[in-house]
Amino acid sequence: MFRRAKSVVGLDIGSSAIKAIELKPSGKSYKVTAIGVEPLPPDSIVDGAIIDAAAVADAIRRLLQQKAFRYKDVAASLSGNSVIVKKISLPVMTEQELSESIYWEAEQYIPFDIQDVNLDYEILDPGTGPESQGSMDVLLVAAKKDKIADYTGVIAQAGKTPVVVDVDAFAIQNAYEANYGFEPSAVVALVNAGASAININILNGAQSVFTRDVSLGGNAFTEALQKELGLPFETAEQLKRGQDVEGITYEEAKPVLRAMADNVLLEVEKTFDFYKATAATDRIDRIMLSGGASRVEGFAELLQERFDTQVERFDPFRQVTLDARKLGIEDLDVGPVSAVALGLALRRAGDR
């Protein structure tokens, strides 16, 4: 009863690579005791759906067999169109009444059969304040059971125990809180640009007020370079990161990257517009940028230019200690791809 909840491996199963982190408490924060990245074969995961379960399970096994990883329990996360996150208003009721009626209330907001989803919720505003007008705000989260089963299945296949399934956007929020804390009145957009999707979570103070997943990411830049310039995958990846390659300079590739960046930024802009249409304020004070695609040369600068808002690269190791040399990390720019895994590693077995 009085034992601390068991620590977990934070496992970010992305479409191009799997990232894993283990933490231990250190002073008022945490210290990384194990970290690793394992690439996935192309098309093992497409649009968040696991296509080749054996390849994904093998990659997880290879990654977690590295000597530094010790925990058996794993926290993973989902995103994409099989996950619904929605803020809803309900008549004020007790927690007991809410737990009894939430499935019935949720049916009208979820575009899937309610029997096919796992549902969770959090009370954002209990509606007891003077301006509540008899309604309470509840954050509703639903994920398709078959998608959860696919992800927990590959973890079990790899010999580990899945104990928490979170949402990418909330894992990023966990990592942000651990490293930056919350400013009571600041509106911060957490933008995590991965290989095949961008997770956007807009915070007002400590509260998530809007989330959306955009089905575009770093792969779109690579594919555009391959198609327009007739390049193999690895060469296009190098160009995307600002490196000259044989026969073509980064400067020559810039127009292709810029055209794709405009497509991506248009989707981010739509997300911000959706948020502003429903929010009490239309301002965004700061954008925190993470994810592998955030390393696309010039992307952060274009983001700042487009939205005229301060863009900061999200550092998941700002307060959490990472001794890269001791852990044998060759890629010293590992921060951008580590945010989701770090947020998951902060969870504990038994968390809601």
Residue pairs with C-beta under 8 A, 6 or more apart in sequence:
5 348
5 349
5 350
5 351
6 71
6 73
6 163
6 348
6 349
7 22
7 23
7 24
7 71
7 73
7 345
7 348
8 71
8 73
8 74
8 75
8 163
8 164
8 344
8 345
8 347
8 348
8 349
9 20
9 21
9 22
9 34
9 64
9 69
9 71
9 73
9 74
9 75
9 160
9 345
10 20
10 21
10 22
10 23
10 75
10 171
10 340
10 341
10 342
10 343
10 344
10 345
10 346
10 347
11 18
11 19
11 20
11 60
11 64
11 74
11 75
11 76
11 155
11 160
11 341
11 344
12 18
12 19
12 20
12 76
12 77
12 168
12 171
12 340
12 341
12 344
13 45
13 56
13 60
13 76
13 77
13 151
13 154
14 40
14 45
14 194
14 195
14 196
14 292
14 340
15 40
15 44
15 45
15 46
15 47
15 48
15 194
15 195
15 196
15 197
15 217
15 219
16 39
16 40
16 194
16 195
16 196
16 218
16 219
16 292
17 37
17 38
17 39
17 40
17 195
17 292
17 337
18 37
18 38
18 40
18 56
18 59
18 60
18 63
19 36
19 37
19 337
19 338
19 340
19 341
20 34
20 35
20 36
20 37
20 38
20 63
20 64
20 69
20 341
21 32
21 34
21 35
21 338
21 341
21 342
21 344
21 345
22 32
22 33
22 34
22 35
22 68
22 69
22 70
22 71
22 345
23 30
23 31
23 32
23 33
23 320
23 342
23 345
23 346
24 30
24 31
24 33
25 31
26 321
29 178
29 319
29 320
29 321
30 178
30 320
30 321
30 345
30 346
31 320
31 321
31 322
31 323
32 317
32 320
32 321
32 322
32 323
32 327
33 68
33 70
34 66
34 68
34 69
34 70
34 327
35 68
35 322
35 327
35 329
35 334
35 338
35 341
36 63
36 64
36 66
36 68
36 69
37 63
37 331
37 334
37 337
38 59
38 60
38 62
38 63
39 59
40 55
40 56
40 59
41 52
41 55
42 233
43 51
43 52
44 50
44 51
44 52
44 55
44 56
44 59
45 51
45 56
45 196
46 196
47 80
47 81
47 196
47 197
47 215
48 78
48 79
48 80
48 81
48 82
48 147
48 196
48 197
49 147
49 150
50 56
50 150
50 151
50 154
53 150
53 153
53 154
53 157
54 157
56 154
57 154
57 155
57 157
57 158
58 158
60 154
60 155
60 157
60 158
60 160
61 158
61 159
63 69
64 158
64 159
64 160
68 327
72 160
72 161
73 160
73 161
73 162
73 163
73 349
74 155
74 160
74 161
74 162
74 163
74 164
75 162
75 163
75 164
75 165
75 166
75 344
75 345
75 347
75 351
76 151
76 152
76 155
76 162
76 164
76 165
76 166
76 344
77 165
77 166
77 167
77 168
77 170
77 171
77 340
77 344
78 143
78 147
78 148
78 151
78 165
78 166
78 167
78 168
79 167
79 168
79 169
79 197
79 199
79 213
80 197
80 213
80 215
81 213
81 215
82 143
82 144
82 146
82 147
83 141
83 142
83 143
83 144
83 147
83 167
83 213
84 109
84 110
84 111
84 112
84 117
84 140
84 141
84 142
84 143
85 139
85 140
85 141
85 167
85 169
85 208
85 211
86 109
86 139
86 140
87 124
87 137
87 138
87 139
87 140
87 209
87 210
88 105
88 106
88 109
88 137
88 138
88 140
89 135
89 136
89 137
89 138
90 98
90 105
90 135
90 136
90 138
91 134
91 135
91 136
92 126
92 127
92 128
92 132
92 134
92 135
92 136
93 101
93 136
95 123
98 121
98 123
98 138
102 119
102 121
102 138
102 140
103 114
103 119
106 114
106 119
106 121
106 140
106 142
107 114
109 140
110 117
110 140
110 142
112 142
112 144
116 144
116 145
116 146
117 142
117 143
117 144
117 145
118 142
118 143
118 145
118 148
118 165
119 140
119 141
119 142
120 141
120 142
120 352
121 138
121 139
121 140
121 141
122 138
122 139
122 141
123 136
123 137
123 138
123 139
124 137
124 138
124 139
124 207
125 132
125 136
125 137
126 136
127 134
127 135
127 136
127 137
139 208
141 167
143 165
143 167
148 165
151 162
151 165
152 162
152 165
155 161
155 162
156 162
163 349
163 350
164 344
164 347
164 348
164 349
164 351
166 343
166 344
166 347
167 211
168 192
168 199
168 213
168 340
169 190
169 192
169 199
169 200
169 201
169 208
169 211
169 213
170 201
170 208
170 343
171 339
171 340
171 341
171 343
171 344
172 190
172 192
172 199
172 201
172 290
172 314
172 339
172 340
172 343
173 190
173 201
173 203
173 208
173 343
174 342
174 343
174 344
174 346
174 347
175 314
175 316
175 339
175 340
175 342
175 343
175 346
176 188
176 190
176 203
176 288
176 314
176 339
176 343
177 206
178 319
178 320
178 342
178 343
178 346
179 315
179 316
179 317
179 318
179 319
179 320
180 288
180 318
180 319
182 203
182 205
182 206
183 205
184 205
184 206
185 204
185 205
186 203
186 204
186 205
186 285
186 286
187 202
187 203
187 204
187 281
187 283
187 284
187 285
187 286
188 202
188 203
188 284
188 285
188 286
188 287
188 288
189 200
189 201
189 202
189 203
189 272
189 284
189 286
189 287
189 288
189 309
190 199
190 200
190 201
190 202
190 203
190 288
190 290
190 314
191 198
191 199
191 200
191 268
191 287
191 288
191 289
191 290
191 291
191 294
191 303
192 198
192 199
192 200
192 201
192 290
192 291
192 314
192 339
192 340
193 217
193 218
193 264
193 289
193 290
193 291
193 292
193 293
193 294
193 296
193 299
194 217
194 218
194 291
194 292
194 293
195 217
195 218
195 219
195 292
195 293
196 215
196 216
196 217
196 218
196 219
197 213
197 214
197 215
197 216
197 217
198 213
198 214
198 216
198 217
198 264
198 267
198 268
198 291
198 293
199 211
199 213
199 291
200 210
200 211
200 212
200 213
200 214
200 268
200 271
201 208
201 210
201 211
202 208
202 209
202 210
202 211
202 272
202 275
202 284
203 209
204 279
204 281
209 275
209 279
210 271
210 274
210 275
210 278
210 279
212 271
212 274
214 264
214 267
214 268
214 271
216 263
216 264
216 267
217 264
217 291
217 293
218 240
218 291
218 292
218 293
218 296
220 260
220 263
220 264
221 240
221 257
221 260
221 261
221 293
221 296
222 233
222 236
222 237
222 240
223 236
224 256
224 257
224 259
224 260
225 231
225 236
225 239
225 240
225 253
225 256
225 257
226 232
226 233
226 236
228 256
229 236
229 239
229 248
229 253
229 256
231 239
231 245
231 248
235 245
235 246
238 245
239 245
239 248
239 250
239 253
239 257
240 253
240 257
240 296
240 297
241 295
241 296
241 297
242 250
242 297
242 298
243 250
244 250
250 297
254 298
257 296
257 297
257 298
258 298
258 302
261 296
261 298
261 299
261 302
264 299
265 302
265 303
265 306
268 303
268 306
268 307
269 306
269 307
272 284
272 307
275 284
276 282
284 307
284 309
285 309
285 310
286 309
286 310
286 311
286 312
287 303
287 304
287 307
287 309
287 310
287 311
287 312
288 312
288 313
288 314
289 299
289 300
289 303
289 311
289 312
289 313
289 314
289 336
290 313
290 314
290 316
290 335
290 336
290 337
290 339
291 336
291 337
291 339
292 336
292 337
293 299
294 300
294 313
294 314
294 336
295 333
295 336
300 311
300 313
301 311
303 311
304 310
304 311
313 335
313 336
314 335
314 336
314 339
315 335
316 335
316 338
316 339
316 342
316 343
317 335
317 338
317 342
320 342
322 329
322 334
324 332
324 334
